[in-house]
Amino acid sequence: MRHIAHELQGRPAAALARRCALMFIIASIVVGAAGSAEAVPRVVRASTRPWFATFGFGPAIRLDELPNQFKIEQVIGYHFFGKGEGPALGGAITQAFGDGWFNIGLGLRFWWDIQPVRGLGLYLAPFMHVGWSLFSYNECPRNVDCTRNLFDWQIGFEPRLVLGDRGMIFWRLVAINPLFGQTVGARYDMLFGGGVTF
């Protein structure tokens, strides 16, 4: 894609994202330790519902070949143990815009929600995603194929906080997204979002 997309560097933004991730993890540990010492407020108690649906948005930062874009995501998932912790499986739809490209993706996603403090609705969720992704260049010359069909693979980590056993907010601190196919590239996603549990 380098011959079509502009050469934009995402490394300073990725370094900032790593620093923010470290600060958020430290803050989560401190809050969790404080929460273990006293009764957990009802609004942040652990989830008792297996299903969740979320909407997220944020930057997809170029690491190699792929364009910098603004990304949005819709996800639905189910926890096998019948509540908010443990393994979960679901589906994700993503759209991204920017740098002259449009991108849409479909995939399956697996999470494992770890509850660091008993009774607290804070979960640390590593995940893996596999699927398909289509890139299309907005200003393609006539008779030139400006689409790219790619295998979409992603690994990442997102802290989640359940609110009132009905809502959820998350911050995807770490997500490396390699893509393979008609071209090969990678980028770093850092999404924010929220949703519902049911």
C-alpha positions, 0 to 999 in steps of 0.5 A: 500500500506504500505506493498509494497511501501517504507515508505517515509515521505512527511510532511516536503515537505508539510510544505514547500509547504504551506509556498510557497503558502502563499508567492505566495498569498501575492505577487499576492495581491501586484501585483494586487493592483499595477496593479489596480492603472495604465493601465494593460499591454496588455500582462497580460490583462484579457482573452476573450477566454472560452477554455483552455488546460494545461500541468502540472508537479510536486510532489505528496507528500505522506500524508498517505498510497500512494507513493511519485511520480512525477506527470504529468497532461493534462487538457482541460476546458471551461468557461460557461460565454464565457471568462476567469472568472467564472465557468468552467468544463473540464476533466483531465488525470494524470500519476504518477511515483515513489516509485515502482508504476505507476499511471494513472487517469481520471476525471472531474474537476470544477473550479471557476476562480475569477478575483481579479483585473478588467482587469488583467489576474490574476485568483484565481481558486479553483477547485474540481476533481472527477474520477478514478485512477489505481495504479500498482506496477512495481515489482509485484510477480507472481500470486499476484494482485498488482493493486489498483482501487480507487475513486479519489477526489481532492480539491485545489487552483491554481493562473493562469496568462493569457499571451497575451490572448493566453497563460496561466501559473499556480501554483497549490499551494494547492491540497489535494488528498484523494483516496478510494477503495481497499486501502485508502490514501491521498497525497498533489499535488503541480503542475506547468504548462502552456498552451493555451487559445482559 
